[in-house]
Amino acid sequence: MTTQELQALVDQIRSGPLTFEADPAEIRATFDGMLATFPVDEGVTFQEVTLGGVPALQSSDPGADLGRVLLYLHGGGYVAGSAAGYRTLWSRLASAAGVRGVAPEYRLAPEHPFPAAVEDAVAAYRALLDEGVAPEDIAVGGDSAGGGLAVALLVAARDQGLPMPSSVTLLSPWTDLACSGASMDGKAAADPSLTPAGLRLRAADYLAGHAADDPLASPVGADLTGLPPMLVQVGTAEVLLDDATRLAARAAVCDVRTSLEIWPAMVHVFAMFGFALSEGREVVDQCGAFVRRHFRK
């Protein structure tokens, strides 16, 4: 990556129409329009499926091990985004891991506030187990709000007595809906994608009056004991930096095997921008290797 390439991407994000301070309907339309321009890798096919009553999209490519699954939860601040919109990112992660990808269309706020998204994520995970997929052959992943949701899924699944998957991969996870991390304001000027005000609005939409410190809403404060190996990827130019680092520290205290990668100057979920950043391609490859390494031998 050159400084010019990164600056060009930052300028493009800053000058774009997307703002998370807008009305959710406007955010959805703008977000989906932006994501629709991202190219999908050649040879990847998609199929609409249903998991535990939850609509989902499944990806595969000619080299995928269809017996293994990456269950991926997309970002979008709990109010926007979709499995279809995020297909470029999660299908690349699945392909890098050599498996099929499955992304649930979990319900969004404000129409469906907390804990609807958690319920849908657990239902999708339970459905994979019910289909006969061994937990050791399932990896979980997510970005931004989907990263926090991925951790909430694991905490809820553990508490319901479900077996844990092989690993969890988190890209710039939003794990504190109180938005209390020092980077929330400290990195606001550096972050071209998210603002503290926008995140607080979206947290209010999702929580709908529920306490922000509920561990299934803000898993940065959850008991993470018994969770599978965790990989956390985050850039230094994002307001959610502390959400990622505090989650990793919490996981380590709970004896979770945790890897934290902090990428200098990188923006929020920079893995999405592999078409513009070499780091975006590199981080996808690293995540794929992590997932493969933790599947059962």
N, C-alpha and C positions, 0 to 999 in steps of 0.2 A: 504494500500500500504506500502511496505517496501522500504527502501532506495535502497536495492539490486534490487528489481523489477523495480523501476524507472531507475536506472543506466543501467540495462540490456537493457531496451527499448531504452534509449538514445544511448547506444553503438551500438545497432542494426541499428538505424536510421543513425548514423554517418558513419557506415561501409557499408551501402547499396549503390546501384548503382545510386540512384536518385540524380540528381543535377539540380536545376532550372537555372543553367548557361549554360546548354547544348543547342543544337539545338532543336526547338520545336518538331520536329518529333521524336527525340530520347527521349525527355521528355515524350511524349505521350506513346511510347512503354514501357518504363521503368515503368511509373506510372501505366498504365493499368495492367501490369504484377504483380506489387506489390499488387494492390488493389484486383486482382482476387484471392489472397490467403486468403482474409479476409472472415470468415464464415458468412453466412446468417442464421438468426434465423429460427428454424424449424417451419413449418406451414405457412410461408410467401410465397405468390405467386406474380408473376409479369406478367404484360400485356403491350404490346406495344400499345400506343395510339397516337393520334395527337391532339394538342391543337392550334387552330388558325394557322394551317399550320406548326407548330413546332413539330417535333417528340418528344415523351416523353415516359417515363416508369412509370407505375402505380403499386403500391404495395397494398396488402391487407392481412389481416390475419383473422381467424375465428371470432375474437371479434371486428373487426373494424366497426365503424359507417360509412357506405359508403356515407352517405349524407354530411359528413364533410371531409375536405381536408387539408393536409399539402402540400403546393406548395413549393418545395425545389430546391434551386439553388446550384449546386455543386461547389467546389473549383477547383484549378488547374492553378492559375495565369493567367486566361483568355486565355491560350494557350493549356491547357491539361485538363484531367479529362473527365468524362462522367457520365450520369445518371446510366448506367449499372455498371461502375466501382465503383461508390460511393453508390451502392445499400445497402450495409451493414449498412452504417451510416444513410442514410435518411429513410430507411424502419424501422430501430429501433426507430428513433425519432417518426415516424408516429405511430408505434405500441404503444409506450409509451404514446402517446396522444390519442390512441384509435380510430384512423381515417385511411382513405386510404392516401397513399402518392403519389404525382405526381412530377416527376423530369424532366423538359424539357432538351432536348439535344440542348442547345443554341449554336449558331455558335461561333467558336473559332478564335482568332487571331493566326498568322498574316494574314491568308487568309481572315478573316472577322473582320476587326478592329472596334473600337468604331464608332458608337453606336449600332452595330449589336446585341450584347448580350442583351442590354437594350430593343431593339425593340422586340426580341424574348421573353424576360421575360414578357413584357407588353402584347404581343399577347397571351401568355399562360394564363395569369391572366384574360384578357378580355374574353377568350374562356370559362373559368370556369363560369364567370358571365353569359355569353350568354347561357350556358347549364342550367341555372336556379339555380346554387348554390348561396345561399345568401352570401353576403360578411361577415356577422357575423359567417358563418360556414367555412370560409377559414382562415387558418393561413399561413404565409409566413416564410420561414427560409432559411439559407444559411451559408456556411463556407468559410473563407478566401476570395478569389476573389468573390465567390458566396455570401458571406456576404455583401460585398460592392455592388454587383449587386442587392441583395434583397432590400437594402435601395434605390438604384437608381430606381428600379422598382416602389417602393411606391411613390417616389417624382414625377416620370413621370406620374404615374397613377393619382395621385392627380391633377397634372397640366392639365391632359386631362379630368378632371371632373368625373373620376371613383370613386366609393365608396371605402373606405378603408377596408381591411380585419380586422379580430379580433385582430391579434397580429403579431409581427415579432420577431423571435429568431435568434440570430447571434452568430456564433462560430468563435472566432479569426478573425473578419472581417478585410479585407484589404480595407481601406476607403480613403487612401491618396496616389494617384499614383505619387505624387511628392516625396514620400518616405522621408518626412521631419521630422518625429517624432524623439524625442530624443532616443527612444529605438531602432530605426533602426540601429544605430551603437552601442549604449550603451548595447544592449542585443545580439549583434552578436556572441560573444564568447559563450553565454549560449544556443543559439538556434541551435539544431542539424538538423533542417529541412530546414530553409530558410536562405539566405544570402542577404545583401543589394544589392550586385552586381547582383544577380540573379533576384531580384524583379525589379530592375531598367531596366534590359533587357526586362523583360516581360511587364512592363509598356510601354516601347517604342514600343514593338510589338503591344500592344492593342491600344495605342493612335495614332500611325502612324502619328505623327506630330500635332495631336490635343492638345489643351491646357490641361495640367494636372489638372488645377483648375476648369474645367467644373464640375458643381455640380453633373452631372449624371455620371461622371468618378470618381470623388473624393467626395463622399457625406459627408465627414467630414466637408466640407464647405458649404453644402446645407442648404437652409431654410427647416427645418424639421417640421414646424408647421402643425398640423393636422394629423400627422402620428399616427398609433395605438400604444398601449403599446408595449414596446421594452425590450427584455432581451438580454444582452450582456455577453458572457462567454469568458474568456481569461486566459491564464497562464502567470506566471511571467518570464518564460524561453523562451520568443519569441520576435522577433524583431517587431512584430505587436502589442505589448502591448499598445503603445501610440495611435495607430490607433483605438483601442477599447475604451480606456479611453477617448480620445478626442471626439469620436463620442457620447459616452454616455453623456458627459458634454454638447455637442452641443444640443443633444436631450432634455436634461433637461431644457436648456435655452429656447428652443422652446416649452416648456410646454408639452412635450411628457412624459407620465408616463414611467419611465426608471428604470430598474434594472440592475446593473452592478455587476458581480461576478468575482473576481480575485482569481485564484487558485495558491497558492504558489508552485513553482518548476515545474508546469505543462508545457508541450510542446505544439506546434502548433496543434490545432484541436485535443486535446487529447481524445475527445469523440470517435474518430475513433478507439482507442486502448482499447476498453472495454474488449477484450479478454486477455489483459495483465495488465490492470490497473483498480483497483476498482473505482478510480475517473472517469474513462471513462464511467463506468456503471452508477455511481451516477449522473453525469452531464446529461446523456440522460434522466434519470428518472426526474430530476429537470426540464428539458426543456419540457418533456411531461406534467408534472403537470402545468407548466406555460401556455402551449397551451390550455389545458382543461379548466383552470380557466377563460380564456378570451373568450371562445366560448359563444354564446348567451345561456342563460339558457332555 
